[in-house]
Amino acid sequence: MTLYEFLKIGKNLRRLRLIVGLMLYLFDYGSDIFVAFQYWKHNEYWWFGLTTGLIVVPSIIVNITAISKLMTETRKSVFDCTLHLSVVIRYMETLVSLDSSDIYFLTKLRYLETITESAPQWCLQVYIMLRQWSFPSYTVVSIVLSFLSLAWSITTLEKERKLHEMKSFNFCAAVLFLIWQLSTLVSRLSAIVIVAYVFRYYVIVFLAVHWWLVTMTMQAIQQEKFNCRESFILSCLVGYPSFFHSLKTVLPTASPNFEMIVSLAYIIAENVGCVLLLFLVHPNSDVQHVDVLKPILILCIAAGTDSSFIFFNFYYYRFELDSLETVQSQVYGRSGEARVVVLGGQNLSAEGASLTSGVRGYTSR
């Protein structure tokens, strides 16, 4: 195979991933709108309002984020924002250009959309079906698309982050990473739903305590590098995705690897606590079908948590630490002179610590 053929195959694969991501986005978005319409049609205005809110608010956040990168294109940006088409427009432009920086930004944008829309929407729709003990086919399709969209965006973001940092992300790494994330999502989303179903509004306390713990821990880490206000804002932003899963953040934080481990530790501890609560606490009489749901959800939470911990360790020690050591070793040339490499958008040179993205530089001689 010639170099040209190899590069052509690589471009086609990237286009295919972009097309799959676009299709999942459109079908996920469309299915949620259809579910909201069904609630309106059946006069279930409370569920209609919640479902619509989880469609509109994330869409506004994502469109503002997309437009902020394109402030020079004023008319086009305003038009995109008005019609909430910025994600689709970015997909179309990236499919044509296949520019690496554009793809990386798009994957981050897509991740923002799924973590603010697909994950909460999944929890809400599953909760509604359990409350009503009715499982319409269109709602089931919607939650499946939301889950697939969430898993796809997380995996593609990790792949593009690895490429951006000049690290390896082969097929074995992708499989381990995907199993780790699927296990975490299944266990975590199930825990949130069962807490909401059994304890109702106490799920807000459950999530608020989690966010407070993660934010305070992250702020203690960030204060070594940022001032108080910056560290608090970064900690809040990092804390939100940890509601649902653990992932190395793309934000310029002080210690992304350690923060990812802390988030996973909190998730595992809270999942274990959720299982214990299901065994020890007897719900109110108005909470029905608990005897049917309890063994299923305990299995999902317990098995998912165990699997998440195991595959996280496989992935982290095999691909995160090894790839970091490989890239760091490239800083040194055979002649003793330092090379300049790029690690996560940072220049590493012999002149000392060069900080361009808020992460440590390295000195080599």
ABEGO torsion letter per residue (X at the ends): XBAAAAAAAAAAAAAAAAAAAAAAAAAAAAAAAAAAAAAAAAGBAAAAAAAAAAAAAAAAAAAAAAAAAAAABAAAAAAAAAAGAAAAAAAAAAAAAGBAAAAAAAAAAAAAAAAAAAAAAAAAAAAAAAAAGBBBAAAAAAAAAAAAAAAAAAAAAAAAAAAAAGBBBBAAAAAAAAAAAAAAAAAAAAAAAAAAAAAEAAAAAAAAAAAAAAAAAAAAAAAAABBAAAAAAAAAAAAAAAAABBBBBABBBABAAAAAAAAAAAAAAAAAAAAAAAAABBBBAABBGAAAAAAAAAAAAAAAAAAAAAAAAAAAAAAAAAAAAAAAAAABBAAGBBBBBBBGGBBBBAAEBBBAAGBBBBBBX
